[in-house]
Amino acid sequence: ERTRTENVEAWLLVQQAAEAEAEAGRLVALDDVAGAERRMETADSLLAEAASQAPEWSVPATRRGWLAYQRARWGGFDRAAIPDLLARAERHANDALARNPRDADALELRATVKYWRYLLNLTSEPGEAQRLLDEAEADFHAATRADPTQASAFSSLSHLLMNKGATAQAKLAAERSYEADPWLLNANLTLLRLFQTSVDLQDEQEARKWCRAGSERFPNDFRFYECRVWLLTLPGRDPDTVAAAIGDAWAQCDAVAALSPTAIRELNER
C-alpha cells in the first residue's frame, strides 16, 4: 500500500483506520456493540479524510467499503440496516474502481457485496437474483485476473461455484486459493470445500487427502471430524469395512457435537 501513494499523510490515516477497525473487532468479541460501532465510525472518518487527501488512491475507498460490509456481517447490529450498509459498501467499491479499474480488492469487494445480497435473498425484482449471482461471479473472476494471488477472492468464488453446481470449477478455485495463501484467515473453510468437492466428484483419494489436511491443521474444528464420517458414504466401499468402522464413526460424531459452537451444537448432535 505504501508504494501505491506518495501521500504519506493519507497512508498514515489508513494505518490509523486499520487500528480503529481492529479495536472494533475486539469490542465486538466482548459484546460491546456500541463501542465497536463508535470505533468503526472513527475508522470510516479517517479513511474519508485519506481519500480526500489522495484522490488518485483507491485504497481508502476500498477500505471504507469493507468496513460497511463488515458491519453488515457482524451480529448484534440492527439487522434492518443490512441493505443500506451493503449499498454503501458497493458505492465505495465503485468509487475505488473509478480511481483504479484494476484494484483487485475493490473488485472482490463489489463481488462479495453482490453475492451476499444473493445469499440473503435481498431481491425483489424478477431475475434480479440471477443477475446478482452472474455479476458477482464476473467480478470475482476479474479480481483474480487482476491479482492471481488474491486468495480470498478465489475462496469466495469456490463457494459461489459450489452453489451453482459447478463442482469441478469450485474445486479448482479452492485449490488456487489454498496455493496462494494457505494461512488465509478462513483457510479451514477452503480445506472443507476441497474435501466437499472431492466427495461430490467421488474422488476418494483427494477426499482423504483434504480431510486429513484439515484434521492436521485444525484439530479442534468439528468439520474435520465430520468429514471422516462422510468418507464412509463414498461409493464402492466394501460393506464389511464400513460395518467395522461404525464404532469409530460414532466416536467422530461425538467429537463433532462436543466441538461445535454453542449455537449449532444441538443441531449437529442430532
C-alpha positions in Angstrom: 0.0 0.0 0.0 2.8 2.4 0.9 4.2 2.1 -2.6 0.9 3.0 -4.3 0.7 6.5 -3.0 3.1 9.4 -2.5 0.9 11.0 0.1 2.4 10.0 3.4 -0.3 11.7 5.5 -3.0 9.7 3.7 -1.1 6.5 4.2 -0.8 7.2 7.9 -4.6 7.9 8.1 -5.2 4.5 6.6 -3.0 2.8 9.2 -4.8 4.6 12.0 -8.1 3.4 10.5 -6.9 -0.1 10.5 -6.1 0.2 14.2 -9.6 1.5 14.9 -11.1 -1.3 12.9 -9.1 -3.9 14.9 -10.2 -2.4 18.1 -13.8 -2.6 16.9 -13.3 -6.3 16.3 -12.0 -6.8 19.9 -15.0 -4.9 21.3 -17.5 -7.0 19.3 -15.8 -10.1 20.8 -16.6 -8.6 24.2 -20.2 -7.9 23.2 -19.6 -4.1 23.4 -21.5 -3.4 20.2 -22.0 0.3 20.9 -18.2 0.8 21.5 -17.5 -1.2 18.3 -19.8 1.0 16.3 -18.0 4.1 17.5 -14.6 2.7 16.5 -16.0 1.8 13.1 -17.3 5.3 12.6 -13.8 6.6 13.6 -12.2 4.3 11.1 -14.6 5.4 8.4 -13.9 9.1 9.1 -10.1 8.5 8.9 -10.5 6.8 5.6 -12.7 9.5 4.2 -10.0 12.1 5.1 -7.4 9.9 3.5 -9.4 9.7 0.3 -9.8 13.5 0.2 -6.0 13.9 0.7 -5.1 11.4 -2.0 -7.9 11.4 -4.6 -5.9 9.2 -7.0 -5.5 6.4 -4.4 -8.2 3.7 -4.4 -7.3 2.0 -1.1 -9.2 4.4 1.3 -12.4 4.0 -0.7 -12.0 0.2 -0.8 -11.3 0.0 2.9 -14.5 2.1 3.6 -16.4 -0.4 1.6 -15.0 -3.3 3.5 -15.9 -1.5 6.8 -19.5 -1.2 5.7 -19.6 -4.8 4.6 -18.1 -6.0 7.9 -20.8 -4.0 9.8 -23.4 -5.8 7.7 -22.0 -9.2 8.7 -21.5 -8.6 12.4 -24.2 -9.9 14.7 -25.8 -7.6 17.2 -26.1 -4.6 14.9 -29.6 -3.6 13.6 -30.4 -6.3 11.0 -32.7 -3.9 9.2 -29.7 -1.8 8.4 -28.0 -4.5 6.3 -29.4 -3.5 2.9 -28.2 0.1 3.4 -24.8 -1.0 4.6 -24.4 -3.3 1.6 -25.4 -0.4 -0.7 -22.9 1.8 0.9 -20.2 -0.8 0.5 -21.0 -1.1 -3.2 -20.8 2.6 -3.7 -17.4 2.7 -2.1 -16.3 -0.2 -4.3 -17.4 1.7 -7.4 -15.7 4.8 -6.2 -12.4 2.9 -5.8 -12.8 1.3 -9.2 -13.3 4.7 -10.7 -9.9 5.6 -9.3 -8.3 2.3 -10.3 -10.3 -0.1 -12.5 -7.9 -3.0 -11.8 -8.0 -2.7 -8.0 -8.4 -6.4 -7.1 -9.5 -5.6 -3.6 -12.3 -3.3 -4.9 -13.4 -5.9 -7.5 -13.5 -8.6 -4.7 -15.5 -6.2 -2.5 -18.1 -5.5 -5.2 -18.4 -9.2 -5.9 -18.7 -10.0 -2.2 -21.5 -7.5 -1.7 -23.5 -8.8 -4.7 -23.0 -12.4 -3.6 -24.0 -11.6 0.0 -27.2 -9.9 -1.3 -27.9 -13.0 -3.3 -27.3 -15.3 -0.3 -29.6 -13.2 1.9 -32.2 -13.1 -0.9 -32.3 -9.3 -0.7 -34.0 -9.0 -4.1 -37.5 -8.1 -5.2 -37.4 -7.8 -9.0 -37.8 -10.9 -11.2 -34.4 -12.2 -12.4 -32.5 -9.9 -10.0 -31.1 -12.9 -8.0 -29.6 -14.4 -11.1 -28.2 -11.1 -12.2 -26.5 -10.6 -8.8 -25.1 -14.1 -9.0 -23.7 -13.6 -12.5 -22.3 -10.2 -11.8 -20.7 -11.5 -8.6 -19.0 -14.3 -10.4 -17.8 -12.0 -13.1 -16.3 -9.6 -10.5 -14.6 -12.5 -8.6 -13.0 -13.6 -11.9 -11.9 -10.1 -12.6 -10.3 -9.8 -9.2 -8.3 -13.0 -9.6 -7.2 -11.9 -13.1 -6.1 -8.5 -11.7 -4.2 -10.3 -8.9 -3.6 -14.1 -9.3 -2.6 -14.3 -5.6 -6.0 -12.9 -4.4 -6.6 -15.9 -2.2 -9.8 -14.6 -0.5 -11.4 -13.9 -3.9 -10.6 -17.5 -5.1 -12.1 -18.8 -1.8 -15.3 -16.9 -2.2 -15.5 -17.8 -5.9 -15.3 -21.5 -4.9 -18.3 -21.1 -2.6 -20.3 -19.4 -5.3 -19.4 -22.1 -7.9 -20.4 -24.8 -5.4 -23.8 -23.1 -5.1 -24.1 -23.1 -8.8 -23.3 -26.8 -9.0 -20.1 -26.2 -10.9 -18.2 -28.7 -8.7 -15.0 -29.2 -10.7 -14.6 -25.4 -11.2 -15.3 -24.9 -7.5 -12.6 -27.3 -6.5 -10.1 -25.6 -8.9 -10.9 -22.2 -7.3 -10.4 -23.6 -3.8 -7.1 -25.1 -4.9 -5.9 -21.8 -6.3 -6.9 -20.1 -3.0 -5.0 -22.6 -0.9 -2.0 -22.4 -3.1 -2.0 -18.6 -3.0 -2.3 -18.3 0.8 -2.6 -21.5 3.0 -2.6 -19.2 6.0 -5.7 -17.3 5.0 -8.0 -16.5 8.0 -10.7 -18.9 6.8 -8.3 -21.5 5.3 -10.3 -24.1 7.2 -13.3 -23.4 5.0 -11.2 -23.6 1.9 -10.0 -27.0 3.0 -13.5 -28.0 3.8 -14.6 -27.1 0.2 -11.7 -29.0 -1.2 -13.0 -32.0 0.7 -16.6 -31.5 -0.2 -15.9 -31.1 -3.9 -13.7 -34.2 -3.9 -16.6 -36.1 -2.4 -19.0 -34.8 -4.9 -16.6 -35.8 -7.7 -16.3 -39.2 -6.0 -12.5 -38.9 -5.8 -11.8 -40.9 -2.6 -8.0 -40.3 -2.8 -8.5 -36.5 -2.9 -11.2 -36.5 -0.3 -9.0 -38.4 2.1 -6.1 -36.0 1.4 -8.1 -32.9 2.2 -9.9 -34.4 5.2 -6.5 -35.4 6.6 -5.0 -31.9 5.9 -7.9 -30.2 7.6 -7.6 -32.6 10.7 -3.9 -31.9 11.0 -4.1 -28.1 10.6 -7.4 -27.6 12.5 -7.6 -30.3 15.2 -10.4 -28.5 17.1 -12.6 -27.8 14.1 -15.7 -30.1 14.2 -15.9 -30.2 10.4 -12.8 -32.3 10.1 -14.3 -35.0 12.4 -17.5 -34.9 10.4 -15.5 -35.4 7.1 -14.2 -38.8 8.4 -17.8 -40.0 8.7 -18.6 -38.7 5.2 -15.8 -40.8 3.8 -17.8 -43.9 4.6 -20.5 -42.8 2.2 -18.3 -42.8 -0.9 -19.5 -45.4 -3.5 -17.7 -48.7 -3.9 -16.8 -49.1 -0.3 -16.6 -52.7 1.0 -19.6 -53.3 3.2 -17.6 -55.2 5.8 -15.1 -52.4 6.0 -17.8 -49.9 6.5 -19.6 -52.0 9.1 -16.3 -52.4 11.1 -15.9 -48.6 11.1 -19.3 -47.8 12.5 -18.0 -47.7 16.1 -15.3 -45.2 15.2 -17.9 -43.2 13.2 -20.0 -42.8 16.3 -16.9 -41.5 18.1 -16.3 -39.0 15.4 -19.9 -37.9 15.7 -19.5 -37.4 19.4 -16.4 -35.2 18.7 -18.5 -33.2 16.2 -21.1 -32.4 18.8 -18.5 -31.6 21.5 -16.5 -29.2 19.4 -19.4 -27.5 17.7 -20.2 -23.8 18.6 -23.0 -23.5 21.1 -25.4 -22.0 18.6 -25.3 -25.2 16.4 -24.3 -27.8 18.9 -27.8 -29.3 19.3 -28.4 -29.4 15.6 -25.1 -31.1 14.9 -25.6 -33.6 17.7 -29.0 -34.6 16.2 
